[in-house]
Amino acid sequence: MGEEQEFDLSVVPPVPNFTLEDIYGNSHDLHEALSEGKKVLLSFFASWCGPCEESTPEVNSVWNQFGAGDEDFEVYGLTTETTDDAAVIGGLGWGAEYPEFEYSYDAYLQYFHYASSLETSGIPLYVIVCPNTQNPGFSEVSWFSEGWAPGGQSQNDMIAALQECDETIFGCISEWADNYDEFATDDDGSCYKYDCISEWADNYDELATDDDGSCELVACNYPYFFEYDSNYTISDPTLCLTYIVEGCTNPDGENYNEEANLDDGTCVVFGCTYTEAENYNPEATLQDESCIYYGCTNNTAENYNEQATENDGSCIIYGCVLSLFPNYNPEATVDDNSCNPDGVEMYGCSDETALNYDSQANTDNGSCIYQDSPEDCGSNTQEVYIPLYLPEGWGMFGFTCIEPMDVIDAFAPISDKLIIVKDNDGNPYLPEFNFNGLGDLVYSRGYQLKITEEIEDFSFCPTIIATENTPQREVGDLAEGGIVFYVDETGQHGLVAAMQDIEGIYEWGCHGTSISGTDGTAIGTGYQNTLDIVSGCSETPIAASVALAYESEGYSDWYLPSKDELIEMYNTIGNGSPEGDIGGFGHNRYWSSSEDYNNTAWSVGFGAGATYGYEKDNNYGVRVIRAF
C-alpha cells in the first residue's frame, strides 16, 4: 500500500515548467495549462513497474470523469525509465488515454524535482497541482501519493483532492490592485498596483507597490525660502512665504541679528566654556576667563587648590588659634596645640610688595593681598574688531564703546548710506542735512537708525577681550592674530586660523598641471605647499597667491593650509567641533594647499567635513592660517 500524506504548501518549491511532445506528437506546456485554470495530475511511471500498470486504469477513469482533458483537468504521464520510448509506451496496453511522454532529460528533471521536495524516491508517484492562473510557477502542490492502494482507496483520495482543488483559486484578492482577480479565493501575494509611491507627493498612493513615474508636487521652487521643497515637480512661487535670513539668532550673542530666522552657527558669546567650572555657560563660544572654581586659595593650607579662583572657606590650616599668644596665626582654622607664651613665630604677610605687609611677621601665612594688574591676574587683553550687522531699512544697535563718540565721527565711514540715527528721546542725526541733534553716542545705550542698504563689515571701536597671560595656548583662544585650532605637545606652538575668509572665491590654479612639492597633506606641510604652488604656477589670482599676500591683525605670514590642517580646523573650531562653529565657517567649502592629481586638489566642506579631491578650476573659499 502506497504512502499518502497532506503536503505543507509553505515548504513546496515553485512548480517548474516543461514543454514536451506526447507519444502521438502533440505538444503540451505545463504552465500554459495552469494559466488556463486547469488542475494537473502528474503521473510518474516506468514500463517495468507493476503498481504503475495496476493503477493506470483507475487514473484513466478519473481523467474521463473530469472531462478527459477537454474541461479543467489534465493528466500527464511521465516515464522515468531511459528505455521507454514512444513505441514501448504505446505498446504497453495499460489503458491510458491521457497524454504520455517518452523518456527525456526534461521529464526526468520533473521527477527529480518532486521526489526531492516531497522526500520520496519510489514510483508510481502521483502529484496534483492546483493552478495559480496569474503566476503558474507558484501553483500549489495540494496532494501526492507514492505507490497505489488497491480497492479504490487511492482513487477516492485523488478525486477528493481534485474536488478540493476546485474550491481554491489562487490569485490577487485585493480590489485595489491592478491585477485583481474576482474569481480568486486565496491570495497568492501577487497583487500589484502602479501609482506614485513617494510620500512627499500630492498624489501619493499608500496602496501602490510600484512607482509609475506619476508623482507630482506643487511647491515653492526657490531655495531662499523655508517653504522650499526640492522634490517639487510643479513650481508655485506663491507658496514661497518666509525668506531665509541667516545669522546669529542668540540674543546673548555679540553679533546677534534680530532679523535672522536661521542660525548659521556664527554666534559669538563670551563666557566660561569649561564644563567643570561653577559658572559654565553652555552657550558660550569664546572663553573670556570668567570661570569660577571654588576651593581653598591659601597656599599654606593642607588642601590648597591651585586651580581655585574663589575661596570657599574650606582651607585646613594648622596653628595657634588663640589671639593672646604671640604665635597666634589669624589664618589658622584648626588648633594644633602649638600656642606658646614664649612662641617666636609671628604669622602674617611677610612680602613687602603686598598691600597688607606686616613688618612684625616672621612667618608668612598666605594672607598677602596684592594690587591687581594684568600680570597678577594671570591675564592680558586683546583688541578684536567684531563686525556690527546693520540690515537695510530700520534697525537698532547698542553702543558698546567705553568712551563717548560724536555721532558724526562714528558714522563717517558709512554716512553716504545713512538716512537717520535717533536716541530714545527722539533726538536725531540727519547727515543729509548736516543736522546733529543727538550729540555723542554713549556706552550701553540703544539707538535706532535707518540705512539705504545692508552693512555687514562695520564697527565703532575694537572689543576688548581678556585672554590668559601664559605661554600655554588652548584650542579656541583668540591669539596670534586669529583663532587657535591646533597646539603641539609643548602647548607653546601651534596654528591659528584667520578670523574671517579672504573676500571672494578662487581657483586652486594650473588645472591639468602637476605642481612639484605640493603633495604634503600632514599638519606642518601647508606653508611649503603654498610656496611651491606660487613658485610652480604663474596664474593669479589663485588660492595660494592671495593667501601669501594676505595681512591681518599685524601679521603677514599667512598661508594656505594643508589637507590635514584644514580637517583639523573643521574638527576643532568648525562644525565638527564639540564647541560648534566658533570659527564662523558656515557651510562653505575651502581649498587646501595639498594637490591630489594634476587635475584635482584636496578641499574640505565645512558643512559636514566632506573631504574630496575636486577639479582645480572650481572656485572655493580661502581661510588662511599661520604658525606661532
C-alpha positions in Angstrom: 0.0 0.0 0.0 1.5 3.3 -1.0 2.2 6.2 1.3 -0.3 9.1 1.2 0.1 12.4 3.1 -1.1 16.0 3.1 1.6 18.4 1.9 2.5 21.7 3.6 2.4 24.4 0.9 4.8 26.7 2.8 7.7 24.3 2.1 6.9 23.5 -1.5 9.3 25.0 -4.1 7.9 26.6 -7.2 6.3 24.4 -9.8 8.9 24.2 -12.7 7.6 24.3 -16.3 8.1 21.8 -19.1 7.1 21.8 -22.8 7.1 18.3 -24.3 5.5 16.3 -27.2 3.5 13.3 -26.2 3.9 9.9 -27.9 1.4 11.0 -30.6 3.4 14.2 -31.5 1.1 16.7 -29.6 2.8 19.5 -27.7 1.9 20.2 -24.1 3.0 23.1 -21.8 2.5 22.7 -18.1 2.4 26.4 -17.2 0.1 27.1 -20.1 -2.4 24.6 -18.8 -2.1 26.0 -15.3 -2.6 29.6 -16.5 -5.9 28.4 -18.2 -7.1 27.3 -14.8 -6.6 23.6 -15.3 -5.9 21.2 -12.5 -3.0 18.9 -13.4 -2.1 15.4 -12.3 1.5 14.4 -12.9 1.8 10.6 -13.2 5.4 9.3 -12.9 5.8 5.7 -14.1 8.0 3.2 -15.8 7.3 0.3 -18.1 8.6 -2.3 -15.7 6.5 -1.0 -12.7 3.7 -3.4 -11.7 1.9 -1.0 -9.4 2.0 1.5 -12.3 0.2 -0.9 -14.6 -2.4 -1.7 -11.9 -3.1 2.0 -11.1 -3.3 3.2 -14.7 -7.0 2.2 -15.4 -8.1 3.9 -12.2 -6.2 7.1 -13.1 -7.6 7.0 -16.6 -11.1 6.7 -15.1 -10.5 9.8 -13.1 -9.3 11.6 -16.2 -12.5 10.7 -18.0 -14.6 11.6 -15.0 -13.2 15.1 -15.0 -13.6 15.8 -18.7 -10.9 13.8 -20.5 -8.7 16.9 -21.0 -11.5 19.0 -22.5 -12.5 20.8 -19.3 -10.4 22.0 -16.4 -8.4 18.8 -15.7 -5.4 17.3 -17.4 -3.2 14.2 -16.7 0.4 14.0 -17.9 2.2 10.6 -17.8 6.0 11.0 -17.5 8.3 7.9 -17.5 11.5 7.7 -15.5 12.9 4.7 -17.5 15.5 5.7 -20.0 14.5 2.9 -22.5 10.8 3.9 -22.5 10.4 5.5 -26.0 7.2 6.1 -27.8 7.0 2.6 -29.2 7.5 1.0 -25.8 4.9 3.2 -24.1 2.4 2.8 -27.0 2.7 -0.9 -26.8 2.1 -1.3 -23.0 -1.7 -1.7 -23.4 -2.4 -0.4 -19.8 -5.4 1.6 -20.9 -4.0 5.1 -20.6 -5.9 7.6 -22.8 -4.3 10.7 -21.4 -1.1 12.2 -22.8 2.0 10.2 -22.1 5.6 11.2 -22.8 8.6 9.1 -23.7 11.7 9.4 -21.6 13.7 12.7 -21.8 16.0 14.6 -19.6 13.4 17.3 -19.0 10.9 14.6 -18.0 13.4 13.1 -15.6 14.1 16.6 -14.0 10.4 16.9 -13.3 10.5 13.6 -11.4 13.8 14.5 -9.6 12.3 17.9 -8.5 9.2 16.5 -6.9 10.8 13.4 -5.5 13.4 15.7 -3.8 11.0 18.3 -2.5 8.4 15.7 -1.3 11.2 13.5 0.2 10.2 10.3 -1.7 12.0 8.1 -4.3 9.5 5.5 -5.5 7.1 5.0 -8.3 4.3 5.3 -9.2 4.3 8.9 -7.9 1.2 11.0 -8.4 1.2 14.8 -7.8 -1.8 17.1 -8.0 -1.1 20.8 -8.8 -3.9 23.3 -8.2 -3.5 26.2 -10.7 -2.4 29.8 -10.0 -3.5 31.5 -13.2 -1.6 34.7 -12.5 1.7 33.0 -11.6 1.7 29.4 -12.7 5.2 28.8 -11.3 3.8 29.4 -7.8 0.8 27.0 -8.2 0.0 24.8 -5.2 1.1 21.1 -4.9 -2.0 20.1 -2.9 -1.7 16.3 -2.9 0.7 13.5 -3.7 0.8 9.7 -3.4 3.8 7.4 -3.6 2.5 3.9 -4.7 -1.1 3.0 -5.2 -3.6 1.5 -2.7 -5.9 -1.2 -4.3 -9.7 -1.3 -3.9 -10.3 2.3 -5.0 -8.8 3.9 -1.9 -6.1 5.9 -3.7 -8.6 6.7 -6.5 -11.1 8.1 -4.0 -8.4 10.2 -2.3 -7.3 11.6 -5.6 -10.9 12.5 -6.5 -11.4 14.2 -3.1 -8.1 16.2 -3.6 -9.3 17.3 -7.1 -12.6 18.4 -5.8 -10.9 20.4 -3.0 -8.7 21.9 -5.7 -11.9 23.2 -7.4 -12.7 25.1 -4.2 -9.4 27.0 -4.2 -8.5 29.6 -6.8 -5.2 31.4 -6.1 -4.8 35.0 -7.3 -4.9 38.6 -6.2 -8.0 39.2 -4.0 -7.4 42.9 -3.3 -9.9 45.0 -5.2 -7.5 48.0 -5.3 -4.9 46.1 -7.3 -4.3 46.4 -11.0 -4.4 42.5 -11.2 -7.4 41.9 -9.0 -9.0 38.5 -9.8 -12.7 38.5 -8.9 -12.7 34.7 -9.1 -9.8 34.1 -6.8 -10.5 32.7 -3.3 -7.0 32.7 -1.8 -4.4 35.5 -2.1 -1.1 34.3 -3.6 0.8 37.5 -2.8 0.9 38.6 -6.5 -1.1 41.9 -6.0 0.5 44.9 -7.6 -0.6 48.5 -8.3 1.2 51.1 -10.4 1.0 54.6 -9.0 3.0 57.2 -7.0 4.8 55.6 -4.1 6.7 58.8 -2.8 5.1 60.1 0.4 6.2 63.7 -0.4 4.0 63.8 -3.4 0.5 65.4 -3.6 -0.8 62.2 -5.3 0.9 59.7 -3.1 -0.9 56.3 -3.0 -0.3 54.4 0.1 -1.5 51.2 -1.6 0.8 51.4 -4.6 3.5 48.8 -4.8 5.4 50.0 -7.9 6.1 53.6 -9.0 4.8 54.6 -12.4 6.6 58.0 -12.6 3.4 59.9 -12.0 4.3 61.6 -8.7 3.5 65.3 -8.6 4.2 68.0 -6.0 3.2 71.6 -6.3 5.6 73.5 -4.0 7.9 76.6 -3.6 10.7 76.4 -6.1 13.1 78.9 -4.6 15.7 77.6 -2.0 15.8 81.0 -0.4 12.5 80.3 1.5 11.7 78.0 4.3 8.8 76.5 2.3 11.2 75.4 -0.5 10.8 71.7 -1.3 13.5 70.1 -3.6 11.0 67.4 -4.7 8.8 69.9 -6.5 7.6 68.9 -10.0 5.3 71.9 -10.5 6.6 75.3 -9.2 4.4 77.7 -7.5 6.2 80.9 -6.3 3.1 82.0 -4.3 3.9 79.2 -1.8 7.2 80.9 -1.0 6.4 82.9 2.1 9.2 83.1 4.6 12.5 84.4 3.2 15.5 82.8 4.9 17.9 85.3 6.7 20.9 83.5 8.1 22.8 84.9 11.1 23.2 84.7 14.8 19.8 84.1 16.5 21.0 84.0 20.1 20.1 87.3 21.8 23.1 86.8 24.1 25.5 86.8 21.1 27.8 89.8 20.5 26.7 89.6 16.8 23.0 88.9 17.4 20.9 89.6 14.4 17.3 90.3 15.2 16.4 89.9 11.6 17.8 86.4 11.3 15.5 83.4 11.4 18.0 80.7 10.7 21.0 80.3 12.9 24.2 79.9 10.9 26.4 78.9 13.8 28.4 82.1 13.8 27.2 83.5 17.2 29.9 85.0 19.3 29.1 84.5 23.0 31.7 85.3 25.6 31.7 83.3 28.8 33.1 80.3 30.7 33.5 77.3 28.3 34.9 74.9 30.9 32.3 72.3 32.0 33.8 71.8 35.4 33.6 75.5 36.4 30.8 76.7 38.6 29.6 79.2 36.1 30.0 77.1 33.0 28.0 78.6 30.1 26.9 76.0 27.6 26.0 78.8 25.1 29.4 80.4 25.3 31.6 80.1 22.1 34.7 82.0 23.3 36.4 81.8 26.6 36.6 85.1 28.5 38.5 84.0 31.6 35.4 84.4 33.8 35.4 80.8 35.0 34.8 80.4 38.8 36.3 77.5 40.6 35.6 77.2 44.4 38.2 75.8 46.7 40.9 76.7 49.1 43.1 79.6 47.7 45.6 79.9 50.6 48.8 78.3 49.5 49.9 77.5 53.1 46.8 75.3 53.6 46.9 71.5 53.7 44.2 71.4 51.0 45.4 74.3 48.8 43.8 74.1 45.3 45.9 76.0 42.8 43.0 75.9 40.3 40.6 77.6 42.7 39.6 81.2 41.9 37.2 81.8 44.8 37.9 80.8 48.4 35.0 78.7 49.8 36.2 78.7 53.4 37.3 75.1 53.2 41.0 75.7 53.9 42.6 73.5 56.5 45.5 75.4 58.2 47.0 74.1 61.4 48.3 76.5 64.0 47.6 78.6 67.2 44.0 80.0 67.0 44.2 82.0 70.3 45.0 85.6 69.6 46.5 86.3 73.1 49.6 84.2 72.3 52.5 85.6 70.4 52.5 82.8 67.8 48.8 83.3 67.1 48.0 82.6 63.4 44.9 84.5 62.2 44.7 82.3 59.2 44.7 79.0 61.2 41.4 77.0 61.1 42.4 74.0 63.2 44.3 74.4 66.6 47.3 72.1 66.7 48.1 72.7 70.4 51.1 74.9 69.4 50.0 78.1 71.3 53.0 79.1 73.4 53.5 82.3 75.6 57.2 82.1 74.6 56.5 81.4 70.9 58.7 83.3 68.5 56.7 82.8 65.3 54.8 85.9 64.2 52.3 85.0 61.5 51.2 87.4 58.8 52.1 88.7 55.3 55.9 88.9 55.1 56.0 90.2 51.4 57.0 93.9 51.4 55.3 94.3 48.0 51.9 93.3 49.3 49.2 95.8 50.4 48.9 94.2 53.8 52.6 93.7 54.5 53.2 93.1 58.3 56.7 94.2 59.3 56.4 92.2 62.5 55.7 88.9 60.7 58.5 86.4 60.5 56.4 83.5 59.2 54.2 84.0 56.1 50.7 82.6 56.4 49.5 83.1 52.9 47.4 86.2 53.7 49.1 88.7 51.4 46.9 90.9 49.2 48.4 92.5 46.0 47.4 95.3 43.7 45.6 93.9 40.7 47.4 94.0 37.4 47.3 92.1 34.2 50.4 90.1 35.3 48.9 89.5 38.8 45.6 88.3 37.4 47.2 85.9 35.0 45.6 87.6 32.0 46.1 90.2 29.3 43.8 91.9 26.9 43.4 91.9 23.2 41.5 94.1 20.8 39.2 92.4 18.3 37.0 94.1 15.8 33.6 92.4 15.8 31.5 93.5 12.8 28.2 95.1 13.6 25.4 93.8 11.3 23.1 96.6 10.0 20.2 95.5 7.9 18.7 97.6 5.1 15.9 99.9 6.4 15.1 100.4 10.1 17.2 98.7 12.7 18.6 99.0 16.2 22.0 98.8 17.8 23.7 99.1 21.2 26.8 101.3 21.6 29.5 99.2 23.3 32.5 101.6 23.2 33.5 102.7 26.7 34.3 106.3 25.6 31.6 108.5 24.2 31.9 109.2 20.4 30.5 112.1 18.4 27.8 110.6 16.2 29.1 112.4 13.1 32.6 110.8 13.6 31.1 107.4 14.5 29.2 107.1 11.3 31.6 108.9 8.9 32.7 105.7 7.1 29.1 104.9 6.1 27.5 108.4 6.1 26.5 108.0 2.4 24.3 105.1 3.3 22.8 106.6 6.5 19.4 108.3 6.5 18.8 108.9 10.2 20.0 108.0 13.7 18.0 108.8 16.8 18.1 108.1 20.5 15.3 107.0 22.9 14.2 110.6 23.3 13.8 111.0 19.5 16.8 113.4 19.1 18.0 112.8 15.5 21.2 113.0 13.5 20.4 113.7 9.8 23.6 113.5 7.7 21.9 114.7 4.5 21.0 118.0 6.2 24.2 118.1 8.3 22.0 118.3 11.4 23.2 116.8 14.7 20.5 116.9 17.4 21.8 113.8 19.1 25.4 114.7 20.1 27.5 111.8 21.4 26.9 108.1 21.3 27.1 106.8 24.9 28.2 103.4 26.3 25.4 100.9 26.9 22.6 103.0 25.3 20.4 101.8 22.4 19.7 103.7 19.2 17.5 103.5 16.1 18.8 104.0 12.6 17.7 103.7 9.0 20.1 102.9 6.2 19.7 102.5 2.4 21.5 99.1 2.1 22.7 96.2 4.2 26.1 96.7 6.0 28.0 93.8 7.5 31.6 94.9 8.0 31.3 97.9 10.2 32.3 98.7 13.9 32.7 101.7 16.0 35.6 100.5 18.1 37.5 97.3 19.0 36.2 95.0 21.6 38.5 94.2 24.5 38.9 90.5 25.1 40.7 89.1 28.1 42.9 86.1 27.4 45.1 84.0 29.7 48.6 85.5 30.2 50.5 82.3 29.8 52.7 80.8 27.1 50.3 77.8 27.1 47.7 78.2 24.3 44.5 76.3 24.0 42.3 75.5 21.1 39.7 78.2 20.7 41.9 81.0 22.1 41.9 84.3 20.3 45.6 84.8 19.9 48.4 85.3 17.5 46.2 87.2 15.1 43.4 84.6 14.8 41.7 81.6 16.5 43.9 78.8 17.8 42.9 75.5 16.2 46.0 73.3 16.8 48.5 73.2 19.7 51.5 70.9 19.8 52.5 68.9 22.9 54.5 71.8 24.4 51.4 74.0 24.5 53.6 76.9 23.2 53.4 76.3 19.5 50.7 75.6 17.1 48.5 77.0 14.3 45.8 79.8 14.2 43.2 80.4 11.6 42.3 83.9 10.4 39.2 85.4 11.9 37.4 85.5 8.6 37.7 84.3 5.0 39.6 86.1 2.3 36.9 88.0 0.3 35.8 86.2 -2.8 36.3 82.6 -4.1 39.2 81.4 -6.1 40.5 78.5 -8.3 43.3 76.3 -6.9 45.2 77.0 -10.2 47.0 75.3 -13.0 44.4 72.8 -13.9 46.0 69.9 -15.8 49.5 70.6 -14.5 51.1 68.7 -11.6 52.9 71.1 -9.3 56.1 69.6 -7.8 56.3 69.7 -4.0 52.6 70.3 -3.3 51.7 66.7 -2.2 52.2 67.3 1.5 49.0 66.5 3.5 50.2 66.3 7.1 50.0 69.1 9.7 53.1 71.3 9.2 53.3 71.0 5.4 50.9 73.7 4.4 53.4 76.6 4.3 55.8 74.8 2.0 52.9 73.6 -0.2 51.8 77.2 -0.6 55.3 78.4 -1.6 55.7 75.6 -4.1 52.3 76.4 -5.7 53.1 80.0 -6.2 56.6 79.0 -7.5 55.3 76.4 -9.9 52.0 78.1 -11.1 52.1 81.6 -12.6 48.3 82.0 -12.7 46.9 84.8 -10.5 44.9 85.3 -8.5 44.6 81.8 -7.2 44.0 80.5 -3.6 47.7 80.2 -2.8 48.7 83.6 -4.2 46.0 85.5 -2.3 46.9 83.6 0.9 50.6 84.6 0.8 49.5 88.3 0.1 47.1 88.4 3.0 47.7 90.7 6.0 45.6 90.8 9.2 46.0 91.8 12.8 49.5 92.9 12.1 50.7 89.6 10.7 51.7 89.0 7.1 52.9 85.4 7.2 49.6 83.7 6.4 49.4 80.7 4.1 47.0 78.1 2.6 46.5 75.1 5.0 47.4 71.5 4.0 44.6 68.9 3.8 45.1 67.6 7.4 45.5 71.2 8.7 42.1 72.1 7.1 40.5 68.9 8.5 41.9 69.9 12.0 40.3 73.3 11.6 36.9 71.6 10.9 37.2 69.3 13.8 38.4 71.9 16.4 36.8 75.3 15.5 34.4 74.3 12.7 31.1 72.4 12.6 32.9 69.2 13.6 34.0 70.7 17.0 32.1 69.9 20.2 32.0 73.6 20.8 30.4 74.3 17.4 31.4 76.5 14.6 33.4 79.1 16.6 35.5 79.9 13.6 32.4 81.1 11.7 33.0 78.9 8.6 29.3 78.2 8.0 28.8 75.5 5.3 31.4 76.8 2.9 33.9 74.6 1.0 37.6 75.6 1.3 40.7 74.8 -0.7 43.7 73.1 0.9 47.3 73.5 -0.4 47.6 69.7 -1.0 47.5 68.6 -4.6 45.6 65.3 -5.4 46.4 64.8 -9.1 47.3 67.0 -12.0 43.6 68.0 -12.4 42.5 67.9 -8.8 43.4 69.2 -5.3 42.0 68.4 -1.8 39.2 70.5 -0.4 37.0 70.3 2.8 33.3 71.1 3.0 32.7 72.7 6.5 29.0 71.7 6.5 29.7 68.1 7.3 33.5 67.7 6.9 33.3 66.0 3.5 36.9 65.8 2.1 37.3 65.3 -1.7 39.7 65.9 -4.5 38.0 68.4 -6.8 38.9 69.9 -10.1 41.4 72.7 -9.7 39.4 75.1 -11.8 36.5 75.1 -9.3 36.1 78.2 -7.2 36.1 77.7 -3.4 36.7 79.8 -0.3 40.1 80.5 1.3 40.7 80.6 5.0 44.4 81.2 5.7 46.4 80.1 8.7 49.8 81.0 10.3 52.1 79.2 12.8 53.1 80.5 16.2 
